[in-house]
Amino acid sequence: MQNQNLYADLPSNSDAGERFDALLARPGLRIERIASLGQASPPDFWYDQDEAEWVVLLQGSAGLRFADEPETRVLQPGDWLYIAAHRRHRVEWTAAGETTVWLAVHFSE
Amino acid sequence: MQNQNLYADLPSNSDAGERFDALLARPGLRIERIASLGQASPPDFWYDQDEAEWVVLLQGSAGLRFADEPETRVLQPGDWLYIAAHRRHRVEWTAAGETTVWLAVHFSE
């Protein structure tokens, strides 16, 4: 029996943009792998999501900014956080030259 | 702002048994870190859970056995699987001499 692996089949070039893979989807719950290769949110773009999110960075690194915080948070492997619905945030940067892998759990509350 | 990290504050000795830390708990949803230091399920013990589980092994390694499969699955970092409610399973072994870290999402469906 072949296992499914979070680090398998990662994008190897940034031209295709970020990649989002749904690993599990149920009503009110979605587990997703996000792979970034140096991408950031577009200038002045803020995520403003209807659902809450629990997210962990597993590989690479990233700068995550909340609209209600003055400083960008630097995320290293293992760093996780809870993002309340409608708490505005953006990805300021992801590591260049390596694939940043996130695991996100989106849920209604 | 200090981030919370999945690999921080891991148990360093196996005498205390496996460790379970709830990272997020909501009605019908629980995200949990499990740290094992060589532990396995007791002989003839099978998990038989009322909730479904999505689980990924992030560090270390483990042997996971399903009652409905003849072979133990060997899990390496990044390997993930979905375990339906009441699908009986057990942990045959976890790596000796290092901490095995799992991230489990328990949910009702």
Backbone of each chain as ProteinMPNN parsed JSONL, in Angstrom:
{"seq_chain_A": "MQNQNLYADLPSNSDAGERFDALLARPGLRIERIASLGQASPPDFWYDQDEAEWVVLLQGSAGLRFADEPETRVLQPGDWLYIAAHRRHRVEWTAAGETTVWLAVHFSE", "coords_chain_A": {"N_chain_A": [[0.857, -1.196, 0.0], [0.779, 2.047, -1.016], [1.706, 5.003, 0.567], [0.28, 8.297, 0.873], [2.001, 11.335, 0.486], [2.968, 14.37, 1.996], [5.111, 15.781, 1.01], [5.518, 14.949, -1.496], [5.433, 15.206, -5.063], [5.747, 17.987, -5.437], [5.612, 21.333, -6.735], [8.098, 22.345, -9.074], [8.894, 24.579, -10.27], [8.509, 28.088, -10.385], [6.883, 29.336, -12.163], [4.312, 28.485, -12.471], [2.896, 29.493, -10.396], [1.469, 29.633, -7.038], [0.607, 26.523, -5.488], [-2.307, 24.716, -4.709], [-3.557, 22.06, -2.985], [-6.243, 20.079, -2.246], [-6.59, 17.972, 0.444], [-8.403, 16.752, 2.005], [-11.88, 17.056, 2.093], [-14.775, 18.183, 3.559], [-18.157, 18.987, 4.58], [-17.879, 22.162, 5.891], [-15.221, 21.775, 6.602], [-11.901, 21.707, 5.515], [-8.906, 20.362, 4.465], [-5.786, 21.305, 3.405], [-2.962, 21.357, 1.28], [-0.471, 23.722, 0.699], [1.778, 24.934, -1.621], [4.485, 26.981, -2.094], [6.654, 28.888, -4.112], [8.541, 31.07, -3.628], [6.568, 32.911, -4.024], [4.432, 35.704, -3.158], [1.69, 37.451, -1.566], [-0.238, 39.53, -3.753], [0.585, 43.059, -4.166], [-0.899, 45.106, -1.701], [-2.977, 43.336, -1.451], [-5.207, 41.612, 0.674], [-5.988, 38.732, 2.467], [-9.259, 37.866, 3.355], [-11.134, 35.989, 4.948], [-14.042, 33.911, 5.001], [-14.073, 31.691, 6.552], [-12.55, 30.206, 9.449], [-9.067, 29.484, 10.056], [-6.523, 27.127, 10.621], [-3.136, 26.938, 10.526], [-0.013, 25.56, 9.542], [3.425, 25.982, 8.964], [5.508, 23.898, 7.18], [7.815, 23.402, 5.753], [10.532, 25.281, 4.381], [10.225, 28.851, 4.507], [8.498, 31.834, 5.599], [7.024, 35.117, 5.46], [4.48, 36.405, 7.313], [1.867, 38.637, 7.475], [-0.341, 40.338, 9.589], [-3.14, 42.461, 9.35], [-3.796, 43.804, 11.639], [-1.524, 43.941, 13.106], [1.673, 45.435, 13.677], [4.094, 44.353, 12.794], [5.657, 42.052, 10.526], [5.262, 38.578, 10.806], [7.732, 36.12, 11.094], [7.846, 32.967, 9.827], [8.946, 29.753, 10.578], [9.852, 26.256, 9.943], [7.417, 24.221, 11.445], [6.164, 26.22, 12.856], [3.013, 27.36, 13.838], [-0.303, 28.723, 13.507], [-3.432, 30.178, 14.475], [-5.995, 31.555, 12.612], [-8.481, 33.744, 12.837], [-11.765, 33.884, 11.354], [-12.184, 36.348, 8.887], [-10.07, 37.837, 9.847], [-7.788, 39.94, 8.688], [-5.074, 39.243, 6.541], [-1.833, 38.762, 5.006], [0.589, 37.268, 2.784], [3.772, 38.179, 2.992], [6.201, 37.4, 1.957], [7.756, 34.435, 0.597], [10.209, 31.855, 1.016], [12.933, 32.108, -1.235], [14.057, 30.038, -3.878], [13.569, 27.619, -2.688], [11.01, 25.237, -1.923], [8.247, 26.259, -0.181], [6.199, 24.741, 2.137], [2.959, 24.497, 3.284], [0.482, 23.487, 5.622], [-2.892, 23.667, 5.793], [-5.836, 23.998, 7.711], [-9.053, 24.593, 7.111], [-11.996, 25.835, 8.495], [-15.438, 26.069, 9.549], [-16.835, 28.159, 12.036]], "CA_chain_A": [[0.0, 0.0, 0.0], [1.572, 3.268, -1.122], [1.156, 6.12, 1.331], [0.3, 9.627, 0.282], [3.004, 12.098, 1.23], [2.866, 15.834, 1.886], [6.259, 16.372, 0.322], [5.604, 14.354, -2.833], [4.775, 15.887, -6.171], [5.769, 19.431, -5.232], [5.978, 22.066, -7.959], [9.54, 22.579, -9.106], [9.221, 25.885, -10.841], [7.596, 29.082, -9.848], [6.062, 29.954, -13.207], [2.913, 28.058, -12.375], [2.247, 30.128, -9.244], [1.305, 28.782, -5.868], [-0.238, 25.37, -5.755], [-3.223, 24.364, -3.624], [-4.089, 20.698, -3.144], [-7.174, 19.667, -1.185], [-6.278, 16.617, 0.898], [-9.658, 16.238, 2.558], [-12.928, 18.082, 2.047], [-16.048, 17.798, 4.159], [-18.9, 20.224, 4.849], [-17.336, 22.926, 7.009], [-13.837, 21.388, 6.918], [-11.067, 21.432, 4.345], [-7.479, 20.279, 4.755], [-5.187, 21.712, 2.142], [-1.525, 21.621, 1.195], [-0.131, 24.869, -0.13], [3.198, 24.947, -1.967], [4.869, 28.291, -2.612], [8.044, 28.921, -4.572], [8.94, 32.473, -3.685], [5.439, 33.82, -4.236], [3.864, 36.49, -2.064], [0.395, 38.015, -1.95], [-0.075, 40.726, -4.58], [0.627, 44.292, -3.376], [-2.17, 45.605, -1.165], [-3.995, 42.282, -1.317], [-5.363, 41.008, 2.004], [-6.976, 37.666, 2.62], [-10.355, 38.173, 4.285], [-11.799, 34.703, 4.714], [-15.277, 33.63, 5.735], [-13.851, 30.588, 7.481], [-11.344, 30.243, 10.268], [-7.979, 28.671, 9.503], [-5.372, 26.74, 11.434], [-2.137, 26.705, 9.486], [1.356, 25.309, 9.997], [4.454, 25.959, 7.923], [6.237, 22.643, 7.402], [9.105, 23.416, 5.062], [10.786, 26.607, 3.836], [9.953, 29.923, 5.473], [7.57, 32.826, 5.053], [6.651, 36.273, 6.26], [3.023, 36.54, 7.346], [1.504, 39.918, 8.094], [-1.734, 40.593, 9.934], [-3.467, 43.89, 9.228], [-3.901, 44.396, 12.975], [-0.221, 43.901, 13.784], [2.611, 46.294, 12.948], [5.261, 43.648, 12.278], [5.491, 40.787, 9.821], [5.759, 37.418, 11.557], [8.576, 35.215, 10.311], [7.475, 31.586, 10.142], [9.916, 28.691, 10.298], [9.179, 24.962, 10.003], [6.756, 23.863, 12.696], [5.375, 27.334, 13.398], [1.592, 27.265, 13.489], [-1.153, 29.749, 14.082], [-4.868, 30.177, 14.243], [-6.415, 32.817, 11.994], [-9.939, 33.857, 12.945], [-12.462, 34.328, 10.138], [-12.158, 37.804, 8.614], [-8.874, 38.547, 10.327], [-7.102, 40.204, 7.423], [-3.661, 38.878, 6.565], [-1.217, 38.566, 3.69], [1.909, 36.647, 2.781], [4.697, 39.2, 2.496], [7.237, 36.725, 1.161], [8.12, 33.051, 0.936], [11.627, 31.614, 0.718], [13.328, 31.985, -2.647], [14.953, 28.927, -4.172], [13.12, 26.348, -2.118], [9.557, 25.174, -1.862], [7.636, 26.402, 1.132], [5.031, 23.86, 2.233], [2.037, 24.813, 4.368], [-0.695, 22.648, 5.784], [-3.947, 24.545, 6.31], [-7.138, 23.41, 8.027], [-10.079, 25.63, 7.046], [-13.21, 25.307, 9.134], [-16.488, 27.012, 9.959], [-17.077, 28.166, 13.489]], "C_chain_A": [[0.884, 1.233, 0.0], [0.911, 4.362, -0.296], [1.156, 7.397, 0.501], [1.208, 10.497, 1.143], [2.91, 13.594, 0.927], [3.974, 16.453, 1.051], [6.445, 15.796, -1.083], [4.924, 15.272, -3.843], [4.657, 17.4, -5.914], [6.117, 20.129, -6.542], [7.473, 22.393, -7.922], [9.888, 23.882, -9.793], [8.103, 26.867, -10.579], [6.662, 29.675, -10.893], [4.577, 29.639, -13.035], [2.188, 28.72, -11.194], [2.156, 29.185, -8.063], [0.409, 27.606, -6.212], [-1.026, 24.987, -4.514], [-3.773, 22.966, -3.911], [-4.999, 20.375, -1.968], [-6.873, 18.216, -0.823], [-7.499, 15.941, 1.498], [-10.677, 17.362, 2.52], [-14.224, 17.498, 2.568], [-16.843, 19.079, 4.346], [-18.295, 20.93, 6.068], [-15.907, 22.593, 7.4], [-13.068, 21.093, 5.634], [-9.618, 21.448, 4.779], [-6.746, 20.414, 3.429], [-3.671, 21.802, 2.288], [-1.309, 22.795, 0.267], [1.373, 24.834, -0.364], [3.514, 26.265, -2.649], [6.336, 28.228, -3.023], [8.454, 30.373, -4.757], [7.785, 33.432, -3.859], [5.06, 34.58, -2.958], [2.469, 36.91, -2.505], [0.644, 39.249, -2.827], [-0.049, 41.989, -3.698], [-0.78, 44.719, -2.953], [-3.294, 44.574, -1.12], [-4.009, 41.769, 0.114], [-6.372, 39.875, 1.917], [-8.001, 38.099, 3.659], [-11.346, 37.023, 4.14], [-13.031, 34.522, 5.586], [-15.091, 32.512, 6.762], [-12.603, 30.845, 8.312], [-10.305, 29.3, 9.661], [-6.97, 28.367, 10.598], [-4.302, 26.336, 10.435], [-0.769, 26.486, 10.11], [2.283, 25.361, 8.782], [5.337, 24.746, 8.191], [7.616, 22.621, 6.77], [9.275, 24.799, 4.458], [10.614, 27.665, 4.909], [9.091, 30.972, 4.794], [7.422, 33.988, 6.018], [5.147, 36.459, 6.171], [2.67, 37.815, 8.101], [0.016, 39.939, 8.39], [-1.976, 42.092, 9.849], [-3.508, 44.575, 10.59], [-2.599, 44.304, 13.776], [0.778, 44.74, 12.99], [3.729, 45.526, 12.249], [4.854, 42.395, 11.518], [6.026, 39.657, 10.705], [6.6, 36.545, 10.629], [8.276, 33.788, 10.757], [8.56, 30.621, 9.674], [9.206, 27.344, 10.408], [8.655, 24.619, 11.404], [5.923, 24.986, 13.275], [3.934, 27.236, 12.915], [0.834, 28.418, 14.117], [-2.602, 29.57, 13.664], [-5.224, 31.55, 13.684], [-7.942, 32.859, 12.024], [-10.527, 34.278, 11.59], [-12.412, 35.851, 10.072], [-11.017, 38.554, 9.3], [-7.959, 38.715, 9.106], [-5.599, 39.929, 7.551], [-3.138, 38.728, 5.141], [0.136, 37.899, 3.853], [2.872, 37.66, 2.164], [5.77, 38.585, 1.605], [7.249, 35.248, 1.527], [9.557, 32.849, 0.459], [11.854, 31.508, -0.787], [14.188, 30.732, -2.786], [14.63, 27.635, -3.464], [11.598, 26.379, -2.039], [9.105, 25.294, -0.417], [6.342, 25.596, 1.14], [4.237, 24.227, 3.485], [0.974, 23.725, 4.432], [-1.757, 23.515, 6.454], [-5.21, 23.74, 6.566], [-8.135, 24.568, 8.075], [-11.353, 25.057, 7.648], [-14.171, 26.433, 9.477], [-16.561, 27.01, 11.473], [-18.133, 29.186, 13.829]], "O_chain_A": [[1.661, 1.436, 0.933], [-0.285, 4.621, -0.433], [1.93, 7.548, -0.444], [1.188, 10.41, 2.37], [2.792, 14.015, -0.224], [3.798, 17.517, 0.458], [7.413, 16.118, -1.771], [3.985, 16.002, -3.526], [3.61, 18.004, -6.144], [6.841, 19.573, -7.368], [8.032, 22.681, -6.864], [11.061, 24.245, -9.883], [6.922, 26.519, -10.557], [5.75, 30.431, -10.556], [3.71, 30.429, -13.409], [0.986, 28.519, -11.02], [2.697, 28.08, -8.087], [-0.433, 27.683, -7.107], [-0.485, 24.938, -3.41], [-4.38, 22.73, -4.955], [-4.561, 20.398, -0.818], [-6.899, 17.337, -1.684], [-7.612, 14.715, 1.498], [-10.366, 18.498, 2.878], [-14.706, 16.47, 2.093], [-16.267, 20.165, 4.278], [-18.215, 20.348, 7.15], [-15.422, 23.076, 8.423], [-13.523, 20.331, 4.781], [-9.147, 22.413, 5.382], [-7.053, 19.721, 2.458], [-3.166, 22.271, 3.308], [-1.889, 22.86, -0.817], [2.151, 24.718, 0.583], [2.896, 26.625, -3.651], [7.152, 27.591, -2.357], [8.682, 30.842, -5.873], [7.986, 34.646, -3.845], [5.339, 34.141, -1.842], [2.102, 36.748, -3.669], [1.648, 39.938, -2.647], [-0.605, 41.982, -2.6], [-1.72, 44.694, -3.748], [-4.433, 44.905, -0.79], [-2.956, 41.52, 0.701], [-7.463, 40.033, 1.369], [-7.649, 38.632, 4.711], [-12.269, 37.073, 3.326], [-13.058, 34.926, 6.749], [-15.856, 32.403, 7.721], [-11.72, 31.606, 7.919], [-10.633, 28.43, 8.853], [-6.61, 29.235, 11.394], [-4.54, 25.479, 9.584], [-0.409, 27.145, 11.086], [1.958, 24.844, 7.713], [5.854, 24.581, 9.296], [8.493, 21.883, 7.222], [8.295, 25.431, 4.066], [10.834, 27.399, 6.091], [8.97, 30.997, 3.57], [7.659, 33.864, 7.219], [4.601, 36.647, 5.083], [3.123, 38.034, 9.224], [-0.796, 39.594, 7.532], [-1.122, 42.892, 10.23], [-3.283, 45.781, 10.69], [-2.583, 44.559, 14.98], [0.733, 44.754, 11.76], [4.255, 45.98, 11.233], [3.843, 41.763, 11.825], [7.108, 39.769, 11.281], [6.2, 36.273, 9.497], [8.436, 33.449, 11.93], [9.02, 30.674, 8.533], [8.083, 27.28, 10.908], [9.372, 24.721, 12.4], [5.053, 24.735, 14.109], [3.677, 27.051, 11.725], [1.261, 29.007, 15.111], [-2.934, 28.923, 12.671], [-4.805, 32.578, 14.217], [-8.607, 32.101, 11.319], [-9.865, 34.941, 10.791], [-12.576, 36.54, 11.079], [-11.013, 39.785, 9.324], [-7.43, 37.74, 8.572], [-4.952, 40.323, 8.521], [-3.911, 38.586, 4.193], [0.75, 37.955, 4.918], [2.798, 37.961, 0.973], [6.191, 39.188, 0.618], [6.816, 34.855, 2.61], [10.05, 33.585, -0.395], [11.067, 30.898, -1.51], [14.966, 30.413, -1.888], [15.348, 26.647, -3.624], [10.987, 27.447, -2.087], [9.528, 24.53, 0.451], [5.496, 25.752, 0.259], [4.773, 24.261, 4.593], [0.617, 23.124, 3.418], [-1.545, 24.034, 7.55], [-5.608, 22.909, 5.75], [-8.072, 25.416, 8.965], [-11.74, 23.928, 7.346], [-13.776, 27.583, 9.669], [-16.37, 25.975, 12.113], [-18.481, 29.347, 14.998]]}, "seq_chain_B": "MQNQNLYADLPSNSDAGERFDALLARPGLRIERIASLGQASPPDFWYDQDEAEWVVLLQGSAGLRFADEPETRVLQPGDWLYIAAHRRHRVEWTAAGETTVWLAVHFSE", "coords_chain_B": {"N_chain_B": [[6.389, 39.004, 18.518], [5.971, 35.797, 19.626], [6.023, 32.752, 17.936], [4.03, 29.748, 18.01], [5.254, 26.466, 18.088], [5.352, 23.336, 16.453], [7.381, 21.564, 16.979], [8.447, 22.275, 19.312], [9.106, 21.972, 22.828], [9.023, 19.176, 23.171], [8.603, 15.875, 24.538], [11.327, 14.411, 26.288], [11.945, 12.064, 27.309], [11.041, 8.672, 27.61], [9.636, 7.692, 29.693], [7.382, 8.964, 30.561], [5.411, 8.251, 28.842], [3.284, 8.371, 25.873], [2.64, 11.622, 24.485], [-0.022, 13.92, 24.331], [-1.153, 16.795, 22.879], [-3.555, 19.21, 22.708], [-4.113, 21.377, 20.102], [-5.989, 22.91, 18.959], [-9.404, 23.214, 19.624], [-12.698, 22.615, 18.847], [-16.302, 22.415, 18.594], [-16.868, 19.269, 17.306], [-14.387, 19.207, 16.037], [-10.95, 18.694, 16.367], [-7.618, 19.481, 16.732], [-4.554, 18.017, 17.106], [-1.388, 17.438, 18.573], [0.736, 14.686, 18.642], [3.179, 13.059, 20.435], [5.554, 10.592, 20.354], [7.74, 8.292, 21.893], [9.067, 5.837, 21.062], [6.954, 4.371, 21.901], [4.246, 1.989, 21.567], [0.977, 0.745, 20.637], [-0.757, -1.007, 23.232], [-0.477, -4.628, 23.521], [-2.786, -6.35, 21.474], [-4.55, -4.262, 21.651], [-6.854, -2.144, 20.031], [-7.506, 0.866, 18.388], [-10.701, 2.3, 18.217], [-12.529, 4.5, 17.037], [-14.991, 7.033, 17.578], [-14.981, 9.252, 16.027], [-13.884, 10.523, 12.841], [-10.538, 10.642, 11.489], [-7.818, 12.543, 10.345], [-4.506, 12.141, 9.69], [-1.061, 12.959, 9.945], [2.295, 11.938, 9.773], [5.052, 13.601, 11.017], [7.662, 13.68, 11.9], [10.245, 11.357, 12.679], [9.33, 7.888, 12.708], [6.911, 5.276, 12.062], [4.966, 2.281, 12.572], [1.906, 1.468, 11.336], [-1.022, -0.274, 11.782], [-3.881, -1.538, 10.233], [-6.889, -3.166, 11.12], [-8.23, -4.323, 9.052], [-6.383, -4.836, 7.114], [-3.696, -6.819, 5.902], [-1.0, -6.186, 6.233], [1.379, -4.22, 8.064], [1.536, -0.739, 7.807], [4.266, 1.261, 6.947], [5.177, 4.338, 8.107], [6.626, 7.342, 7.071], [8.22, 10.604, 7.435], [5.893, 13.059, 6.471], [4.054, 11.336, 5.391], [0.621, 10.752, 5.112], [-2.731, 9.962, 6.193], [-6.182, 9.09, 5.963], [-8.48, 8.123, 8.357], [-11.284, 6.404, 8.731], [-14.153, 6.794, 10.881], [-14.446, 4.368, 13.41], [-12.868, 2.571, 12.037], [-10.78, 0.094, 12.716], [-7.586, 0.29, 14.214], [-4.061, 0.186, 15.005], [-0.998, 1.195, 16.607], [1.874, -0.247, 15.746], [4.551, 0.103, 16.22], [6.851, 2.735, 17.136], [9.554, 4.871, 16.177], [12.633, 4.118, 17.783], [14.612, 5.925, 20.091], [14.3, 8.42, 18.979], [12.079, 11.213, 18.738], [8.869, 10.685, 17.659], [6.662, 12.581, 15.807], [3.343, 13.384, 15.387], [0.616, 14.849, 13.63], [-2.695, 15.259, 14.202], [-5.989, 15.445, 12.977], [-9.049, 15.398, 14.268], [-12.4, 14.693, 13.575], [-15.972, 15.098, 13.302], [-18.209, 13.317, 11.204]], "CA_chain_B": [[5.371, 37.969, 18.755], [6.548, 34.456, 19.576], [5.139, 31.766, 17.333], [3.953, 28.431, 18.626], [5.925, 25.56, 17.152], [5.023, 21.914, 16.604], [8.534, 20.778, 17.404], [8.921, 22.812, 20.583], [8.608, 21.392, 24.065], [8.749, 17.751, 22.99], [9.101, 15.069, 25.655], [12.683, 13.932, 26.007], [12.18, 10.731, 27.878], [9.88, 7.858, 27.288], [8.973, 7.191, 30.901], [6.088, 9.618, 30.738], [4.43, 7.743, 27.88], [3.006, 9.261, 24.752], [2.089, 12.901, 24.922], [-1.079, 14.437, 23.465], [-1.4, 18.218, 23.119], [-4.605, 19.784, 21.854], [-3.681, 22.669, 19.567], [-7.23, 23.643, 18.675], [-10.572, 22.371, 19.914], [-13.983, 23.223, 18.525], [-17.294, 21.331, 18.501], [-16.708, 18.44, 16.108], [-13.06, 19.361, 15.414], [-9.851, 18.792, 17.34], [-6.292, 19.339, 16.132], [-3.766, 17.491, 18.222], [-0.032, 16.932, 18.345], [1.045, 13.476, 19.394], [4.624, 12.798, 20.468], [5.808, 9.219, 20.806], [9.179, 8.01, 22.04], [9.226, 4.387, 21.052], [5.755, 3.658, 22.368], [3.339, 1.319, 20.634], [-0.27, 0.401, 21.301], [-0.625, -2.24, 24.014], [-0.813, -5.848, 22.774], [-4.215, -6.627, 21.236], [-5.375, -3.05, 21.719], [-7.178, -1.492, 18.748], [-8.302, 2.091, 18.418], [-12.005, 2.185, 17.544], [-12.896, 5.871, 17.371], [-16.292, 7.528, 17.116], [-14.77, 10.325, 15.055], [-12.91, 10.286, 11.786], [-9.24, 11.246, 11.773], [-6.821, 12.745, 9.291], [-3.274, 12.187, 10.483], [0.203, 12.985, 9.197], [3.514, 11.771, 10.57], [5.916, 14.726, 10.617], [9.059, 13.436, 12.308], [10.385, 10.001, 13.187], [8.671, 6.903, 11.85], [5.974, 4.437, 12.816], [4.24, 1.214, 11.891], [0.474, 1.579, 11.631], [-1.715, -1.462, 11.299], [-5.346, -1.547, 10.204], [-7.413, -4.521, 11.347], [-8.721, -4.868, 7.779], [-5.269, -4.996, 6.175], [-2.788, -7.849, 6.433], [0.354, -5.695, 6.464], [1.593, -2.957, 8.764], [2.045, 0.338, 6.956], [5.397, 2.0, 7.51], [4.99, 5.769, 7.848], [7.8, 8.209, 7.124], [7.78, 11.997, 7.502], [5.057, 13.546, 5.368], [2.994, 10.374, 5.048], [-0.639, 11.082, 5.77], [-3.844, 9.106, 5.837], [-7.52, 9.315, 6.497], [-8.968, 6.942, 9.076], [-12.731, 6.537, 8.941], [-14.641, 6.45, 12.217], [-14.602, 2.938, 13.706], [-11.941, 1.68, 11.34], [-9.881, -0.3, 13.805], [-6.17, 0.403, 13.87], [-3.153, 0.25, 16.148], [0.38, 1.578, 16.314], [2.695, -1.424, 16.053], [5.836, 0.574, 16.76], [7.366, 4.034, 16.713], [11.02, 4.852, 16.144], [13.336, 4.138, 19.07], [15.736, 6.855, 20.17], [13.951, 9.756, 18.497], [10.676, 11.509, 18.994], [7.966, 10.669, 16.505], [5.663, 13.635, 15.953], [2.163, 13.256, 14.541], [-0.405, 15.872, 13.715], [-3.967, 14.573, 13.943], [-7.204, 16.247, 12.931], [-10.208, 14.543, 14.574], [-13.605, 15.429, 13.201], [-17.224, 14.349, 13.141], [-18.746, 13.378, 9.831]], "C_chain_B": [[6.01, 36.601, 18.579], [5.55, 33.49, 18.936], [5.106, 30.492, 18.171], [4.491, 27.433, 17.608], [5.645, 24.095, 17.505], [6.161, 21.09, 17.184], [9.111, 21.276, 18.725], [8.349, 22.009, 21.742], [8.177, 19.937, 23.869], [9.251, 16.98, 24.207], [10.465, 14.492, 25.305], [12.946, 12.586, 26.642], [10.877, 9.946, 27.869], [9.102, 7.413, 28.514], [7.562, 7.755, 31.059], [5.029, 9.108, 29.76], [4.23, 8.697, 26.724], [2.431, 10.562, 25.264], [1.122, 13.43, 23.875], [-1.309, 15.897, 23.835], [-2.471, 18.705, 22.148], [-4.161, 21.174, 21.406], [-4.876, 23.551, 19.233], [-8.393, 22.702, 18.953], [-11.839, 23.176, 19.666], [-15.015, 22.096, 18.537], [-17.089, 20.546, 17.194], [-15.365, 18.544, 15.417], [-12.001, 19.492, 16.496], [-8.547, 18.546, 16.608], [-5.327, 19.066, 17.273], [-2.361, 17.138, 17.751], [0.175, 15.715, 19.225], [2.548, 13.239, 19.301], [4.851, 11.431, 21.09], [7.317, 9.016, 20.888], [9.363, 6.505, 22.157], [7.997, 3.624, 21.495], [5.0, 2.975, 21.209], [2.019, 1.121, 21.373], [-0.058, -0.87, 22.119], [-1.013, -3.463, 23.164], [-2.326, -6.027, 22.674], [-5.127, -5.41, 21.41], [-5.604, -2.513, 20.316], [-7.943, -0.206, 19.032], [-9.59, 1.857, 17.644], [-12.737, 3.486, 17.873], [-14.242, 6.273, 16.789], [-16.146, 8.622, 16.06], [-13.797, 9.867, 13.967], [-11.624, 11.028, 12.122], [-8.451, 11.386, 10.481], [-5.509, 12.929, 10.024], [-2.055, 12.186, 9.569], [1.343, 12.759, 10.183], [4.518, 12.818, 10.086], [7.39, 14.494, 10.934], [9.117, 12.036, 12.88], [9.808, 8.995, 12.203], [7.816, 5.992, 12.72], [5.426, 3.335, 11.926], [2.784, 1.279, 12.309], [-0.239, 0.394, 10.994], [-3.224, -1.219, 11.332], [-5.817, -2.988, 10.363], [-7.861, -5.17, 10.037], [-7.626, -4.966, 6.72], [-4.283, -5.998, 6.745], [-1.432, -7.286, 6.865], [0.335, -4.406, 7.272], [2.109, -1.927, 7.76], [3.198, 1.034, 7.665], [5.248, 3.46, 7.107], [6.294, 6.518, 8.053], [7.331, 9.659, 7.148], [7.04, 12.449, 6.241], [3.937, 12.593, 4.999], [1.728, 10.704, 5.828], [-1.7, 10.084, 5.358], [-5.118, 9.518, 6.56], [-7.967, 8.014, 7.15], [-10.45, 7.155, 9.374], [-13.077, 6.194, 10.39], [-14.834, 4.93, 12.295], [-13.788, 2.011, 12.803], [-10.833, 1.335, 12.335], [-8.426, -0.287, 13.353], [-5.334, 0.434, 15.153], [-1.761, 0.688, 15.681], [1.263, 0.407, 16.735], [4.023, -1.025, 16.676], [6.024, 2.034, 16.371], [8.878, 3.978, 16.867], [11.587, 4.881, 17.563], [14.405, 5.229, 19.004], [15.487, 8.204, 19.52], [12.468, 9.962, 18.738], [9.902, 11.481, 17.687], [6.858, 11.677, 16.771], [4.569, 13.437, 14.911], [1.312, 14.506, 14.687], [-1.727, 15.217, 13.301], [-5.106, 15.583, 13.942], [-8.374, 15.281, 13.128], [-11.461, 15.325, 14.241], [-14.808, 14.504, 13.097], [-17.61, 14.396, 11.677], [-20.011, 12.556, 9.744]], "O_chain_B": [[6.529, 36.283, 17.509], [4.388, 33.419, 19.338], [6.028, 30.201, 18.932], [4.217, 27.542, 16.413], [5.693, 23.683, 18.664], [5.937, 20.048, 17.801], [10.129, 20.772, 19.2], [7.26, 21.443, 21.652], [7.116, 19.52, 24.334], [10.224, 17.391, 24.84], [10.72, 14.128, 24.157], [14.041, 12.034, 26.526], [9.788, 10.477, 28.087], [8.029, 6.822, 28.391], [6.674, 7.108, 31.615], [3.867, 9.503, 29.852], [4.923, 9.708, 26.61], [1.817, 10.612, 26.329], [1.409, 13.395, 22.679], [-1.626, 16.202, 24.985], [-2.312, 18.622, 20.93], [-3.869, 22.039, 22.233], [-4.781, 24.778, 19.226], [-8.366, 21.535, 18.562], [-12.021, 24.268, 20.204], [-14.635, 20.926, 18.494], [-17.137, 21.121, 16.106], [-15.205, 18.024, 14.313], [-12.132, 20.293, 17.421], [-8.385, 17.525, 15.94], [-5.291, 19.788, 18.269], [-2.178, 16.601, 16.659], [-0.171, 15.718, 20.406], [3.114, 13.222, 18.208], [4.401, 11.151, 22.202], [8.07, 9.513, 20.05], [9.756, 5.979, 23.198], [7.978, 2.393, 21.477], [5.123, 3.357, 20.046], [1.948, 1.306, 22.588], [0.742, -1.723, 21.735], [-1.78, -3.344, 22.209], [-3.05, -5.876, 23.658], [-6.349, -5.534, 21.322], [-4.677, -2.434, 19.509], [-8.897, -0.189, 19.809], [-9.577, 1.288, 16.552], [-13.469, 3.567, 18.859], [-14.589, 5.908, 15.666], [-17.073, 8.885, 15.294], [-13.002, 8.948, 14.163], [-11.627, 11.94, 12.949], [-8.418, 10.484, 9.645], [-5.407, 13.791, 10.898], [-2.026, 11.495, 8.55], [1.354, 13.315, 11.281], [4.8, 12.91, 8.891], [8.263, 15.069, 10.283], [8.157, 11.571, 13.495], [9.802, 9.236, 10.996], [7.972, 5.939, 13.94], [5.422, 3.441, 10.699], [2.462, 1.16, 13.491], [-0.067, 0.11, 9.808], [-3.768, -0.755, 12.334], [-5.221, -3.912, 9.81], [-7.877, -6.394, 9.913], [-7.926, -5.16, 5.542], [-4.058, -6.021, 7.955], [-0.786, -7.838, 7.756], [-0.597, -3.608, 7.178], [3.006, -2.212, 6.966], [3.105, 1.355, 8.849], [5.197, 3.785, 5.921], [6.974, 6.355, 9.066], [6.153, 9.922, 6.904], [7.498, 12.248, 5.116], [2.967, 12.999, 4.358], [1.761, 10.906, 7.042], [-1.594, 9.439, 4.314], [-5.111, 10.184, 7.595], [-7.846, 6.938, 6.564], [-10.808, 8.006, 10.188], [-12.386, 5.409, 11.038], [-15.325, 4.303, 11.356], [-14.0, 0.798, 12.807], [-10.051, 2.197, 12.735], [-8.079, -0.776, 12.278], [-5.853, 0.679, 16.242], [-1.412, 0.558, 14.508], [1.388, 0.105, 17.922], [4.553, -1.719, 17.544], [5.433, 2.511, 15.402], [9.411, 3.141, 17.595], [11.075, 5.586, 18.432], [15.029, 5.425, 17.961], [16.378, 9.052, 19.51], [11.708, 9.01, 18.917], [10.247, 12.175, 16.731], [6.202, 11.642, 17.811], [4.838, 13.336, 13.714], [1.294, 15.14, 15.742], [-1.855, 14.693, 12.194], [-5.175, 16.464, 14.8], [-8.655, 14.451, 12.264], [-11.571, 16.501, 14.589], [-14.683, 13.307, 12.841], [-17.37, 15.39, 10.991], [-20.621, 12.474, 8.678]]}, "name": "protein", "num_of_chains": 2, "seq": "MQNQNLYADLPSNSDAGERFDALLARPGLRIERIASLGQASPPDFWYDQDEAEWVVLLQGSAGLRFADEPETRVLQPGDWLYIAAHRRHRVEWTAAGETTVWLAVHFSEMQNQNLYADLPSNSDAGERFDALLARPGLRIERIASLGQASPPDFWYDQDEAEWVVLLQGSAGLRFADEPETRVLQPGDWLYIAAHRRHRVEWTAAGETTVWLAVHFSE"}
